[in-house]
Amino acid sequence: MNKGELVDAVAAKANITKKQTDEVISAFLSVVTEAVANGDKVMLIGFGSFERRERSERERRNPKTNEPMTIPATKVPGFSPGKLFKEKVAP
């Protein structure tokens, strides 16, 4: 399901226009992205939580040359599904 299909499905379920639905979904995504980028955790009970996770520096090998290389530490977005979401997906 892409964003357009999501907008259609939510608009039909909430009985509002597609334009309003698109604005709400875009605002939601913007707020979640900004909060996680600032280090905040966004928790939606039953659905899951979005958070920023730290990846430590690590050593790997270049597959072409087999030379060791260091991958620097970084921050990545993470999602943990909630209990209800997990139960719905894998009953």
N, C-alpha and C positions, 0 to 999 in steps of 0.2 A: 504494500500500500504506500503510495507516494503522498505528498502533501495535498495535492488536488483531490485525490480520492478520500483522504482524511477529512478535508473540508466538506466534501459532499456528504459523507457519512454523519459527521457531527451536526451539520445543518439540518439534515433530515431528522435526526434523533432529538435535537433541541428545538426544532420547529422555528428556526430563525434563518435569515437570509445567508447566502453563501458569502457575501461581502462582509457581513458582520462576523461570521465564523472565521473567515480568513484573518481579519484584524485581531480577533481574540487569540487565535492560535499563534500568529506572528508575535503578538505581545507576550504571550506565555513563553515561547521559545527564547525571545530576547531577554526576558527577566531571568529565566533559569540559566542561560548562558552567562549573563553578567554576574549573577550571584556565585556560580561555580568558579568563574574566572577570578573573583575576589576572594576565594577561599571559603565561602559559605557552603553549607550543606542544605540542599532543598529536599525535604521529606514530604512525600504524599502518602499518607497512611493507606495501606492496602495495595498501593501501586508500586512504590519503591522510592529510592532516594538517589539523588545525583550529588556527586562530590568530586573535589579535586584530589587526586592521589599523587604521591611522590614516587618516582622511579629512581632508584639509586644508580650511580655510575657502575658500569659492568664491563668486563673484558669479553670480547668475542673474537672470532677469526674471520678474516676476509675470505669468502668462498673462492674467489679467483686466485688469490696469491697465497692463501693459507697463512698470511701474516697476522699476528695478533693486533687487535685494535681496541681502543677504548671508546665505549659509547657513553657520552656524558649523561649526568643526572638530568631529569626533566620532570615536568608536571603534566599529568594527563587527566582527562575527564573520566569519571567512573560512574557506573550505574549498578545498584544492588536492587533486585526485584523484591517486592514485599510479599508477605505470606499469601495474601489472597491472589495476587498475580501468579505466583508459583503454582498454587493449587489449581487455578483455572487452566494454565498451560499444561501441567502434568498432573492430571487427577489421580 
